[in-house]
Amino acid sequence: MNNDPGQPQVPRTLEEVFRPQNRRTFLKGAAATVAGMAGLVAALKPLLALERGEITLDDLLQRHYRQLTPGDLQRIMAALETKCQQERGVRPTIRDLKPMDGVEFGYALNLTRCIGCRRCAHACLKENNQSRERPDDIEMSYIRVLELNKGAINLETSNVYYDAAQVPQPDKYYMPVQCHQCRQSPCTKVCPVQATWQEQDGIVVVDYNWCIGCRYCMAACPYDARRFNYKKPALQKEQINPNQDYLSNRIRPKGVVEKCTFCLQRTRDGRYPACLEVCPTGARVFGNLLDPESEIHYVLKNKRVYVLKEEVGTLPRFYYFFDT
Amino acid sequence: MKAYLLFLWRIWKLSWAGSTRYYAWILLLTLLVLVGVNAWARQFVEGLQTTGMTNQVSWGAYIANFTFLVGVAAAAVMLVIPAYVYKKEYMHEVVIFGELMAIAVIVMCLLFVTVDLGRPDRFHHMIPPFGVFNFPGSILSWDVIVLNGYLLLNLHIAGYLLYCRYQGRKPTRRFYIPFVFLSIFWAVSIHTVTAFLYVGLAGRSFWHHPLVPSRFLASAFVAGPGLMILAFQVIRKVMRYHIGDAPIFTLRMIMTVAMLINMFLLLCELFTEFYYPTQHAASAHYLFFGVHGHHGLVPWIWSAISMNTLGLLLLVSPASRRILWLNVACVLCFIGIWIEKGMGLIIPGFVPTPLGQVVEYLPSVNETLVCLGIWSLGALMFSWMVHVAVPILNGSLRAQPPLSNASQPTATLP
């Protein structure tokens, strides 16, 4: 091979390949190395702006939520509380409420009643400590309220940027969409590090200290239910809800995904989700699917129920229904 | 062991021996890499807000480049198959460059995934035993395995052959032939698994499509060989290494066939989406024509289609038997496929969102600089590898230095 007749190869000696090292070449090499290192240091200069304690050794060594001992978790939650106090001037109470036995949560929303006032989307922000630039910035809210044209359920022609002061419009109806807590959840399936999973009560949670921020779950979600912290959450001191849970509404770090947890900091404590409490028309029904006496059970059994994107096969625990 | 360390030491010294042109090229690439590092450091501190990505379009230029480059890496197989399966002697003079290119490009792929992470400091969560690996559930974990496996395979094959050549002995077949054949299947697998990343998402109908893996492979076998044709010409021009026209024209044939298949599959896709348009065609509609007054991707996709069509016309016509026109075709196809797989495949998957929102995406300046840095690093790695590999291949760097008047090299590369 490689014997081009026009270009005979003459093997060179090693000395020809490496010209002997003399003072000049040595200096040249040294200068290049020094310049390279200096360039690298200069290039990495923005790292100096990293806040103190943003990444600690404890963070790097922390295990997955489900591998933590109760003691570890207590220590981690205490550290998070302290950090929040130092950074934001509020000391939250972070708990770790576990799923209750015999409970599987379900949510149903009455499309006949919903008027599209978006109070649920705002209540979600207040409850769950999402980032917001202005008080009316609801981009990070876990609920997107769609304004749909009457006559079809066509998401393609929906509008989320309608003016909530002008609702309800006569030719429109409204459909709030949030995490459907799917039984066959595409998001948990695709996560490469199992940072998101379904709990026993059906709620899909995220371990914010384990998520690597690849956003594959966001690509997988058919309901646009996940949000990503493109930056450190912007929250004023007075906007912070101090009643927090480790897997739910504690203030998220930068660079991780977050989502609706059916307000598990409330619902695992026997209360209703914030979006339900605020709804002025009583369009929302929440409860234990396994309890035959519950209102949600009644709705699913007796009303005309609609499952959004049923064809995708996600088997949601979130339902829409219509009054007759 | 000692001999191997000496080998590495000589490689290191060889890296610093070069012409002014070599120094200028390396210096330029190093500077661009540093610009990219700087942009990435800024992103690391400020978060991914420095990119153009949003909640709605949550993957952008990084994942687009990643997807494209996996294909370029897989295309090394288009040198391996003629060389080892069809035993074309003339392909053996270039096959190692394909493997070296695959190494550089896979490293670029891994970097593109890493810079896309919101928490690169938690990278180890993916690596057992420190992490929790969601295998076999997550296709991303499959991708991590196949990409790293492909990197190791190529490192082993290229490294082993070069070391044997340096020592002047014939490589032992059983130490590399099984790996060569494994790498053929592995190359197909890296691009298939990468396609499955998207195809597996039932909620995004633009991607949930059995044609995607085939199209990925077809377009990869255009872009990869296109880049190789250009690289081989540079190598034979600036280095003391002969590459004949035969491998280049073999690659031309491969490109032509692959591009024909790619364009045919595109036609099938267009027919399916537009003959009887359903709601599932919304993304395609946005991509090709725009929806609700948003046309961000329309110029991109039509430039891609024009470049690919022009490239294909050149490839099938006798004009591209002349190197100049062949090069034009390579450049057109390479850029065309790059757009088609990036702005033309990843971004429209997110537009409109599953709820019907249209949010457009354009990479930010900082994001572009990070991309530029990674591309430069890939070029830097490939240039460096070729720079040290060629003296080994042409016999000037040997374990036993021949005398100045010594005879021709004895051992040949298989």
HADDOCK unambig.tbl for C-alpha pairs under 7 A between the chains (distance, minus, plus):
assign (segid A and resid 1 and name CA) (segid B and resid 93 and name CA) 6.43 0.50 0.50
assign (segid A and resid 1 and name CA) (segid B and resid 412 and name CA) 6.96 0.50 0.50
assign (segid A and resid 2 and name CA) (segid B and resid 93 and name CA) 6.53 0.50 0.50
assign (segid A and resid 2 and name CA) (segid B and resid 242 and name CA) 5.46 0.50 0.50
assign (segid A and resid 4 and name CA) (segid B and resid 242 and name CA) 6.07 0.50 0.50
assign (segid A and resid 11 and name CA) (segid B and resid 395 and name CA) 5.97 0.50 0.50
assign (segid A and resid 11 and name CA) (segid B and resid 396 and name CA) 4.97 0.50 0.50
assign (segid A and resid 11 and name CA) (segid B and resid 408 and name CA) 6.95 0.50 0.50
assign (segid A and resid 12 and name CA) (segid B and resid 396 and name CA) 5.02 0.50 0.50
assign (segid A and resid 12 and name CA) (segid B and resid 404 and name CA) 6.36 0.50 0.50
assign (segid A and resid 13 and name CA) (segid B and resid 396 and name CA) 6.77 0.50 0.50
assign (segid A and resid 13 and name CA) (segid B and resid 401 and name CA) 5.94 0.50 0.50
assign (segid A and resid 13 and name CA) (segid B and resid 402 and name CA) 6.24 0.50 0.50
assign (segid A and resid 13 and name CA) (segid B and resid 403 and name CA) 6.47 0.50 0.50
assign (segid A and resid 13 and name CA) (segid B and resid 404 and name CA) 5.72 0.50 0.50
assign (segid A and resid 14 and name CA) (segid B and resid 397 and name CA) 6.59 0.50 0.50
assign (segid A and resid 14 and name CA) (segid B and resid 401 and name CA) 6.05 0.50 0.50
assign (segid A and resid 18 and name CA) (segid B and resid 14 and name CA) 6.65 0.50 0.50
assign (segid A and resid 18 and name CA) (segid B and resid 17 and name CA) 6.57 0.50 0.50
assign (segid A and resid 39 and name CA) (segid B and resid 34 and name CA) 6.82 0.50 0.50
assign (segid A and resid 40 and name CA) (segid B and resid 34 and name CA) 6.31 0.50 0.50
assign (segid A and resid 43 and name CA) (segid B and resid 34 and name CA) 5.74 0.50 0.50
assign (segid A and resid 43 and name CA) (segid B and resid 35 and name CA) 6.69 0.50 0.50
assign (segid A and resid 43 and name CA) (segid B and resid 37 and name CA) 5.95 0.50 0.50
assign (segid A and resid 43 and name CA) (segid B and resid 38 and name CA) 4.24 0.50 0.50
assign (segid A and resid 44 and name CA) (segid B and resid 37 and name CA) 6.70 0.50 0.50
assign (segid A and resid 44 and name CA) (segid B and resid 38 and name CA) 5.49 0.50 0.50
assign (segid A and resid 44 and name CA) (segid B and resid 41 and name CA) 5.69 0.50 0.50
assign (segid A and resid 46 and name CA) (segid B and resid 41 and name CA) 5.65 0.50 0.50
assign (segid A and resid 46 and name CA) (segid B and resid 42 and name CA) 5.31 0.50 0.50
assign (segid A and resid 47 and name CA) (segid B and resid 41 and name CA) 5.76 0.50 0.50
assign (segid A and resid 47 and name CA) (segid B and resid 42 and name CA) 6.90 0.50 0.50
assign (segid A and resid 47 and name CA) (segid B and resid 45 and name CA) 6.15 0.50 0.50
assign (segid A and resid 49 and name CA) (segid B and resid 45 and name CA) 6.75 0.50 0.50
assign (segid A and resid 50 and name CA) (segid B and resid 45 and name CA) 5.61 0.50 0.50
assign (segid A and resid 60 and name CA) (segid B and resid 122 and name CA) 6.87 0.50 0.50
assign (segid A and resid 155 and name CA) (segid B and resid 355 and name CA) 5.58 0.50 0.50
assign (segid A and resid 155 and name CA) (segid B and resid 356 and name CA) 5.25 0.50 0.50
assign (segid A and resid 156 and name CA) (segid B and resid 355 and name CA) 6.99 0.50 0.50
assign (segid A and resid 156 and name CA) (segid B and resid 356 and name CA) 4.37 0.50 0.50
assign (segid A and resid 157 and name CA) (segid B and resid 356 and name CA) 6.65 0.50 0.50
assign (segid A and resid 158 and name CA) (segid B and resid 356 and name CA) 6.18 0.50 0.50
assign (segid A and resid 189 and name CA) (segid B and resid 137 and name CA) 5.76 0.50 0.50
assign (segid A and resid 189 and name CA) (segid B and resid 138 and name CA) 5.91 0.50 0.50
assign (segid A and resid 190 and name CA) (segid B and resid 137 and name CA) 6.51 0.50 0.50
assign (segid A and resid 190 and name CA) (segid B and resid 138 and name CA) 4.23 0.50 0.50
assign (segid A and resid 190 and name CA) (segid B and resid 139 and name CA) 6.50 0.50 0.50
assign (segid A and resid 191 and name CA) (segid B and resid 134 and name CA) 6.87 0.50 0.50
assign (segid A and resid 191 and name CA) (segid B and resid 138 and name CA) 5.91 0.50 0.50
assign (segid A and resid 192 and name CA) (segid B and resid 126 and name CA) 6.92 0.50 0.50
assign (segid A and resid 192 and name CA) (segid B and resid 133 and name CA) 6.16 0.50 0.50
assign (segid A and resid 192 and name CA) (segid B and resid 134 and name CA) 4.96 0.50 0.50
assign (segid A and resid 192 and name CA) (segid B and resid 138 and name CA) 5.33 0.50 0.50
assign (segid A and resid 192 and name CA) (segid B and resid 140 and name CA) 5.75 0.50 0.50
assign (segid A and resid 192 and name CA) (segid B and resid 141 and name CA) 5.33 0.50 0.50
assign (segid A and resid 193 and name CA) (segid B and resid 125 and name CA) 6.34 0.50 0.50
assign (segid A and resid 193 and name CA) (segid B and resid 126 and name CA) 5.73 0.50 0.50
assign (segid A and resid 193 and name CA) (segid B and resid 132 and name CA) 5.24 0.50 0.50
assign (segid A and resid 193 and name CA) (segid B and resid 133 and name CA) 5.05 0.50 0.50
assign (segid A and resid 193 and name CA) (segid B and resid 134 and name CA) 5.31 0.50 0.50
assign (segid A and resid 194 and name CA) (segid B and resid 132 and name CA) 6.58 0.50 0.50
assign (segid A and resid 194 and name CA) (segid B and resid 134 and name CA) 5.73 0.50 0.50
assign (segid A and resid 212 and name CA) (segid B and resid 117 and name CA) 6.27 0.50 0.50
assign (segid A and resid 212 and name CA) (segid B and resid 118 and name CA) 6.14 0.50 0.50
assign (segid A and resid 212 and name CA) (segid B and resid 119 and name CA) 4.80 0.50 0.50
assign (segid A and resid 212 and name CA) (segid B and resid 120 and name CA) 6.75 0.50 0.50
assign (segid A and resid 212 and name CA) (segid B and resid 122 and name CA) 5.71 0.50 0.50
assign (segid A and resid 212 and name CA) (segid B and resid 123 and name CA) 6.74 0.50 0.50
assign (segid A and resid 213 and name CA) (segid B and resid 117 and name CA) 5.05 0.50 0.50
assign (segid A and resid 213 and name CA) (segid B and resid 118 and name CA) 4.10 0.50 0.50
assign (segid A and resid 213 and name CA) (segid B and resid 119 and name CA) 5.48 0.50 0.50
assign (segid A and resid 214 and name CA) (segid B and resid 116 and name CA) 6.59 0.50 0.50
assign (segid A and resid 214 and name CA) (segid B and resid 117 and name CA) 4.80 0.50 0.50
assign (segid A and resid 214 and name CA) (segid B and resid 118 and name CA) 6.34 0.50 0.50
assign (segid A and resid 215 and name CA) (segid B and resid 58 and name CA) 6.70 0.50 0.50
assign (segid A and resid 218 and name CA) (segid B and resid 58 and name CA) 6.99 0.50 0.50
assign (segid A and resid 220 and name CA) (segid B and resid 201 and name CA) 5.31 0.50 0.50
assign (segid A and resid 220 and name CA) (segid B and resid 203 and name CA) 6.36 0.50 0.50
assign (segid A and resid 221 and name CA) (segid B and resid 203 and name CA) 6.44 0.50 0.50
assign (segid A and resid 222 and name CA) (segid B and resid 203 and name CA) 4.41 0.50 0.50
assign (segid A and resid 222 and name CA) (segid B and resid 354 and name CA) 5.54 0.50 0.50
assign (segid A and resid 223 and name CA) (segid B and resid 354 and name CA) 5.94 0.50 0.50
assign (segid A and resid 223 and name CA) (segid B and resid 355 and name CA) 6.49 0.50 0.50
assign (segid A and resid 224 and name CA) (segid B and resid 353 and name CA) 6.98 0.50 0.50
assign (segid A and resid 224 and name CA) (segid B and resid 354 and name CA) 6.10 0.50 0.50
assign (segid A and resid 224 and name CA) (segid B and resid 355 and name CA) 6.65 0.50 0.50
assign (segid A and resid 227 and name CA) (segid B and resid 55 and name CA) 5.71 0.50 0.50
assign (segid A and resid 228 and name CA) (segid B and resid 55 and name CA) 6.12 0.50 0.50
assign (segid A and resid 230 and name CA) (segid B and resid 47 and name CA) 5.59 0.50 0.50
assign (segid A and resid 230 and name CA) (segid B and resid 48 and name CA) 4.78 0.50 0.50
assign (segid A and resid 230 and name CA) (segid B and resid 49 and name CA) 4.70 0.50 0.50
assign (segid A and resid 231 and name CA) (segid B and resid 46 and name CA) 6.29 0.50 0.50
assign (segid A and resid 231 and name CA) (segid B and resid 47 and name CA) 4.89 0.50 0.50
assign (segid A and resid 231 and name CA) (segid B and resid 48 and name CA) 6.51 0.50 0.50
assign (segid A and resid 231 and name CA) (segid B and resid 49 and name CA) 5.72 0.50 0.50
assign (segid A and resid 254 and name CA) (segid B and resid 47 and name CA) 6.61 0.50 0.50
assign (segid A and resid 255 and name CA) (segid B and resid 47 and name CA) 6.28 0.50 0.50
assign (segid A and resid 255 and name CA) (segid B and resid 118 and name CA) 4.00 0.50 0.50
assign (segid A and resid 255 and name CA) (segid B and resid 119 and name CA) 5.56 0.50 0.50
assign (segid A and resid 256 and name CA) (segid B and resid 118 and name CA) 6.18 0.50 0.50
assign (segid A and resid 312 and name CA) (segid B and resid 202 and name CA) 6.15 0.50 0.50
assign (segid A and resid 312 and name CA) (segid B and resid 203 and name CA) 6.31 0.50 0.50
